[in-house]
């Protein structure tokens, strides 16, 4: 399987896991000029922007470590664009989560990083 198909398969697993936790998935692979966000969801009254990272093993590091500062800034820019395009008010609670998939285990990091 190529990397794109592998990523899509694990994003689906992550979305199913999140749905089981009560998240309402709004968007998958949201793309715009600024970049891409894997999943956008609602968790209660909070709008959540999620990055999904997969690693077969930890030999190359933990998956969540791959969401470095540059990637965080990109996610924040895309989130700003999404909020503008969907006319989401400034006072809407938002957060940035990371779903790390290591082998077949799924880890959710709520509030993984602040807005940048």
C-alpha angles and dihedrals in degrees: 000000000000123000095258093052091045091051092048091050092053092044087057090051090049091049091051090049092050092048088054088055091053101264116143108220110222102170139012122204095355107195133188137149092282094057140270140299118202098214137004117195146159119242104188104306095339125100108222128199110200134197116198119206125183131194125174090212137000092246090105093040136275115311095236090057088068090070092086128174095274091052090047091053090050092050090050092051091049090047090053090051092047091051091048094047092048094042092237110175121247092242093058107119110243135176141178119236132181124212110203118195114195111181101313097333119103122207124187119206109194115203088010092169139001126250110279 
